[in-house]
Amino acid sequence: MLRFMRQRLLSTLLTIWATVTLAFFALRVIPGDAITNQLLQGGATEAEIAAHRAALNLDSPLWNQYLGYLGGLLQGDLGRSLLSRQPVNVLIAEQFGATIALALSALGTALLLGLGLGTIEALFWPRRVGRLANALSIVALSTPIYWTGTLAIYFFSTALGILPATGSGDLRHLILPAAVLGFHASGGIARITRASLRHVLEAGFVRTAYAKGLSKWQVLHRHVLRAGLPPVLAVIALQAGFLLGGTVITEILFVRRGIGQLLQSAVLEQDYPVVQGIVVLSAIIYSLVNALADVLYGALDPRVNTDLQA
């Protein structure tokens, strides 16, 4: 188990390093930056622009900037915004709470919907309720989030007027975006839950449990769910990692404060230290969540450790 954890930790660190490196160089390939754009709009000369870039060390060789960024990153420093000059850590921290609230609410919604729909599909297929659950999971997987979000805003806010369409005020402002984002994340969970439970339902020990006289719900609770849910951990971890990216679109669509709005303004203004910091944060969260899921999966099923160490 310790060997498996060490291997997973090394893989996580390599993933984070690769993401940081790709983001750093990819953002600097794009012509222009926030300093140049801002000063040009103010009528600054080329000499003044060059002086400002030199003050921020933007004229040094790219590899020196890269090594300096890695050194700062190891100390928890994500750099400074080219526009506000504020530390990127501070800018992200100011918006992080709203984004985490949305992501956790959406994850809870996704778990309830995904596990529920997948279980119904597995137990009641091909009955009508099973087909309905299957149709909902397909819709969740196949429709873009901005389309579902627009329909939700029209129906619940414009037509019925029961929920606010935009803003980040009280709990009522969280319900609609969390439901939309959670619905989309539930599709993958539902499909894997259905496949895993169907596989377990066909196993010999389930038939033995029925032969012993256990009821359908006793078999489901004592045997099927216990054996069928561990594989679902992997897809839950994937969806949890993707939720941070999903919040970007959702926050923009519902005009909510959060990292999504911060990222949008940073991209439009070419403030690449802020964009870079958000990408790094997303990579770290995604990698750690998946590493934790792998460790939990390995603890629940020792065969995983054996397969990965072989």
C-alpha positions as CSV (number, residue, x, y, z in Angstrom):
1,M,0.0,0.0,0.0
2,L,2.8,2.4,0.8
3,R,4.5,1.6,-2.5
4,F,1.3,2.3,-4.3
5,M,0.9,5.7,-2.5
6,R,4.5,6.7,-3.3
7,Q,3.9,5.9,-7.0
8,R,0.6,7.8,-7.0
9,L,2.3,10.8,-5.3
10,L,5.1,10.8,-7.9
11,S,2.6,10.7,-10.7
12,T,0.6,13.6,-9.2
13,L,3.7,15.7,-8.9
14,L,4.7,15.0,-12.5
15,T,1.3,15.9,-13.7
16,I,1.3,19.2,-11.8
17,W,4.8,20.1,-13.1
18,A,3.8,19.3,-16.7
19,T,0.7,21.4,-16.4
20,V,2.6,24.3,-14.9
21,T,5.2,24.1,-17.7
22,L,2.7,23.9,-20.5
23,A,0.7,26.8,-19.1
24,F,3.8,29.0,-18.6
25,F,5.1,28.6,-22.2
26,A,1.8,28.5,-23.9
27,L,0.6,31.8,-22.4
28,R,3.9,33.5,-23.5
29,V,3.6,32.3,-27.1
30,I,0.5,34.5,-27.5
31,P,1.6,37.9,-28.7
32,G,1.0,40.9,-26.3
33,D,0.4,41.2,-22.6
34,A,-1.6,43.3,-20.2
35,I,1.3,45.8,-19.7
36,T,1.7,46.5,-23.4
37,N,-2.0,46.8,-24.0
38,Q,-2.7,49.0,-21.0
39,L,0.2,51.4,-21.8
40,L,-0.6,51.6,-25.5
41,Q,-4.2,52.6,-24.7
42,G,-2.7,55.4,-22.5
43,G,-0.5,56.7,-25.3
44,A,2.8,55.5,-23.9
45,T,5.9,55.3,-26.1
46,E,7.8,52.2,-26.9
47,A,10.6,53.3,-24.5
48,E,8.1,53.7,-21.6
49,I,6.6,50.3,-22.4
50,A,10.1,48.7,-22.4
51,A,10.9,50.3,-19.1
52,H,7.8,49.0,-17.4
53,R,8.4,45.5,-18.8
54,A,12.0,45.6,-17.5
55,A,10.8,46.7,-14.0
56,L,8.6,43.5,-13.9
57,N,11.5,41.3,-15.3
58,L,9.5,40.6,-18.4
59,D,12.4,41.3,-20.7
60,S,14.7,38.6,-19.2
61,P,15.2,35.3,-21.1
62,L,12.2,33.0,-21.0
63,W,14.1,30.2,-19.2
64,N,15.1,32.6,-16.4
65,Q,11.5,33.6,-16.0
66,Y,10.4,30.0,-16.0
67,L,13.0,29.0,-13.3
68,G,12.1,32.0,-11.2
69,Y,8.4,31.1,-11.5
70,L,9.1,27.6,-10.4
71,G,11.1,28.8,-7.5
72,G,8.3,31.1,-6.4
73,L,5.7,28.4,-6.9
74,L,7.6,26.1,-4.5
75,Q,7.3,28.8,-1.9
76,G,3.6,29.3,-2.6
77,D,4.0,32.4,-4.7
78,L,1.9,32.5,-7.9
79,G,3.3,35.9,-9.0
80,R,1.6,39.3,-9.3
81,S,-1.1,40.6,-11.6
82,L,0.3,42.7,-14.4
83,L,-2.6,45.2,-14.1
84,S,-3.4,45.6,-10.4
85,R,0.1,44.5,-9.2
86,Q,-1.7,42.5,-6.4
87,P,-0.4,39.0,-5.6
88,V,-2.3,36.4,-7.6
89,N,-2.7,34.4,-4.4
90,V,-4.7,37.3,-2.9
91,L,-6.9,37.7,-6.1
92,I,-7.7,34.0,-6.2
93,A,-8.3,33.8,-2.4
94,E,-10.9,36.6,-2.7
95,Q,-12.9,34.6,-5.2
96,F,-12.2,31.1,-4.0
97,G,-14.9,30.8,-1.4
98,A,-17.7,31.5,-3.8
99,T,-16.3,29.0,-6.3
100,I,-15.9,26.3,-3.7
101,A,-19.4,26.8,-2.5
102,L,-20.7,26.3,-6.0
103,A,-18.5,23.4,-6.7
104,L,-19.4,21.5,-3.5
105,S,-23.1,22.2,-3.9
106,A,-22.9,20.9,-7.5
107,L,-20.9,17.8,-6.4
108,G,-23.6,17.0,-3.8
109,T,-26.3,17.4,-6.5
110,A,-24.3,15.2,-8.9
111,L,-23.9,12.5,-6.3
112,L,-27.5,12.4,-5.5
113,L,-28.7,12.4,-9.1
114,G,-25.9,10.2,-10.5
115,L,-26.1,7.5,-7.9
116,G,-29.9,7.6,-7.9
117,L,-30.3,7.5,-11.7
118,G,-27.6,4.8,-12.1
119,T,-29.1,2.6,-9.4
120,I,-32.6,2.9,-10.9
121,E,-31.3,2.1,-14.3
122,A,-29.5,-1.0,-13.0
123,L,-32.5,-2.3,-11.0
124,F,-35.4,-1.5,-13.1
125,W,-34.2,-1.8,-16.7
126,P,-36.0,-2.3,-19.1
127,R,-39.1,-1.0,-17.2
128,R,-40.4,2.5,-17.9
129,V,-38.7,4.0,-14.9
130,G,-35.4,2.5,-15.8
131,R,-35.7,3.9,-19.4
132,L,-36.6,7.4,-18.0
133,A,-33.5,7.3,-15.8
134,N,-31.4,6.3,-18.7
135,A,-32.8,9.1,-20.9
136,L,-32.0,11.7,-18.2
137,S,-28.4,10.5,-17.8
138,I,-28.0,10.7,-21.6
139,V,-29.3,14.2,-21.7
140,A,-26.9,15.2,-18.9
141,L,-24.0,13.8,-20.8
142,S,-24.9,15.1,-24.3
143,T,-26.2,18.7,-23.8
144,P,-23.8,21.7,-23.3
145,I,-24.0,23.3,-20.0
146,Y,-24.7,26.8,-21.4
147,W,-27.8,25.4,-23.2
148,T,-29.2,23.8,-20.1
149,G,-28.4,26.8,-18.0
150,T,-30.2,29.1,-20.5
151,L,-33.3,26.9,-20.3
152,A,-33.1,26.8,-16.5
153,I,-32.9,30.6,-16.4
154,Y,-35.8,31.1,-18.7
155,F,-38.1,28.5,-17.0
156,F,-37.3,29.1,-13.3
157,S,-36.5,32.8,-13.4
158,T,-38.2,34.4,-16.4
159,A,-41.3,32.2,-16.7
160,L,-42.0,31.2,-13.1
161,G,-40.0,33.9,-11.2
162,I,-39.2,31.6,-8.3
163,L,-35.4,31.8,-8.4
164,P,-33.0,34.6,-9.3
165,A,-31.2,34.3,-12.6
166,T,-28.0,36.1,-11.7
167,G,-25.9,37.3,-8.7
168,S,-24.2,35.8,-5.7
169,G,-26.3,37.1,-2.8
170,D,-28.0,34.5,-0.6
171,L,-28.7,30.8,-0.8
172,R,-31.4,31.3,-3.4
173,H,-28.8,32.6,-5.9
174,L,-26.8,29.3,-5.4
175,I,-29.7,26.8,-6.1
176,L,-30.0,27.3,-9.9
177,P,-26.3,27.3,-10.9
178,A,-25.6,24.4,-8.5
179,A,-28.5,22.3,-9.9
180,V,-27.4,23.0,-13.5
181,L,-23.7,22.2,-12.9
182,G,-24.6,19.1,-10.8
183,F,-27.0,17.8,-13.4
184,H,-24.3,17.8,-16.0
185,A,-21.8,16.1,-13.7
186,S,-24.3,13.4,-12.7
187,G,-24.4,11.9,-16.2
188,G,-21.1,10.2,-16.0
189,I,-21.7,9.0,-12.5
190,A,-25.0,7.5,-13.5
191,R,-23.6,5.6,-16.4
192,I,-20.7,4.1,-14.5
193,T,-23.0,3.3,-11.5
194,R,-25.4,1.5,-13.9
195,A,-22.6,-0.6,-15.5
196,S,-21.0,-1.5,-12.2
197,L,-24.2,-2.5,-10.5
198,R,-25.4,-4.5,-13.5
199,H,-22.1,-6.4,-13.5
200,V,-22.5,-7.2,-9.8
201,L,-26.1,-8.2,-10.1
202,E,-25.0,-11.0,-12.5
203,A,-22.4,-12.3,-10.1
204,G,-22.8,-15.7,-8.4
205,F,-22.7,-14.5,-4.9
206,V,-25.8,-12.3,-5.6
207,R,-27.7,-15.4,-6.8
208,T,-26.6,-17.2,-3.6
209,A,-27.9,-14.3,-1.5
210,Y,-31.3,-14.6,-3.2
211,A,-31.2,-18.4,-2.7
212,K,-30.7,-17.8,1.1
213,G,-34.1,-16.0,1.1
214,L,-32.8,-12.4,1.4
215,S,-35.2,-9.7,0.0
216,K,-34.2,-7.6,-3.0
217,W,-33.4,-4.6,-0.9
218,Q,-31.4,-6.6,1.6
219,V,-29.3,-8.0,-1.3
220,L,-28.9,-4.5,-2.7
221,H,-27.8,-3.0,0.6
222,R,-25.6,-5.8,1.9
223,H,-24.0,-7.1,-1.3
224,V,-24.6,-5.2,-4.5
225,L,-23.9,-1.6,-3.3
226,R,-20.9,-2.7,-1.3
227,A,-19.3,-4.5,-4.2
228,G,-20.5,-2.2,-7.0
229,L,-19.8,1.3,-5.7
230,P,-16.0,1.3,-5.3
231,P,-15.4,1.5,-9.1
232,V,-17.7,4.6,-9.1
233,L,-15.1,6.4,-7.0
234,A,-12.9,6.9,-10.0
235,V,-15.6,8.7,-12.0
236,I,-16.7,10.7,-9.0
237,A,-13.1,12.0,-8.6
238,L,-13.0,12.9,-12.3
239,Q,-16.2,14.8,-12.0
240,A,-15.1,16.5,-8.9
241,G,-11.9,17.6,-10.7
242,F,-13.9,18.8,-13.7
243,L,-16.3,20.8,-11.6
244,L,-13.8,23.5,-11.0
245,G,-13.6,24.0,-14.8
246,G,-17.4,23.8,-15.0
247,T,-17.8,26.5,-12.5
248,V,-16.0,28.9,-14.9
249,I,-18.8,28.6,-17.5
250,T,-21.5,28.5,-14.9
251,E,-20.3,31.6,-13.1
252,I,-20.1,33.5,-16.3
253,L,-23.5,32.3,-17.4
254,F,-25.2,33.2,-14.1
255,V,-23.0,36.3,-13.5
256,R,-21.7,35.0,-10.2
257,R,-18.6,36.2,-8.5
258,G,-15.8,33.6,-8.3
259,I,-12.8,32.3,-10.1
260,G,-14.7,32.0,-13.4
261,Q,-15.3,35.8,-13.5
262,L,-11.6,36.4,-12.5
263,L,-10.4,34.1,-15.3
264,Q,-12.6,35.7,-17.9
265,S,-11.4,39.2,-17.2
266,A,-7.7,38.0,-17.0
267,V,-8.0,36.3,-20.4
268,L,-9.6,39.3,-22.0
269,E,-7.0,41.6,-20.6
270,Q,-4.1,39.2,-21.2
271,D,-3.1,39.2,-17.6
272,Y,-1.3,35.9,-17.9
273,P,0.0,35.6,-14.3
274,V,-3.6,35.4,-13.1
275,V,-4.6,33.0,-15.9
276,Q,-1.5,30.9,-15.0
277,G,-2.3,30.9,-11.3
278,I,-5.8,29.7,-11.9
279,V,-4.6,26.9,-14.2
280,V,-2.0,25.8,-11.6
281,L,-4.6,25.8,-8.9
282,S,-7.0,23.7,-11.1
283,A,-4.2,21.2,-11.8
284,I,-3.3,20.8,-8.2
285,I,-6.9,20.3,-7.1
286,Y,-7.7,17.9,-9.9
287,S,-4.5,15.9,-9.3
288,L,-5.0,15.7,-5.6
289,V,-8.6,14.7,-5.8
290,N,-7.8,11.9,-8.2
291,A,-4.8,10.7,-6.2
292,L,-7.1,10.6,-3.1
293,A,-9.6,8.6,-5.0
294,D,-7.0,6.1,-6.2
295,V,-5.7,5.6,-2.7
296,L,-9.3,5.0,-1.4
297,Y,-10.0,2.6,-4.2
298,G,-6.7,0.8,-3.5
299,A,-7.7,0.5,0.2
300,L,-11.1,-0.9,-0.7
301,D,-9.8,-3.2,-3.4
302,P,-6.3,-4.5,-2.7
303,R,-6.2,-6.0,-6.3
304,V,-5.7,-2.4,-7.6
305,N,-2.4,-2.2,-5.7
306,T,-1.3,-5.5,-7.1
307,D,-2.1,-4.6,-10.6
308,L,-0.4,-1.2,-10.5
309,Q,2.7,-2.6,-8.9
310,A,3.0,-5.5,-11.3
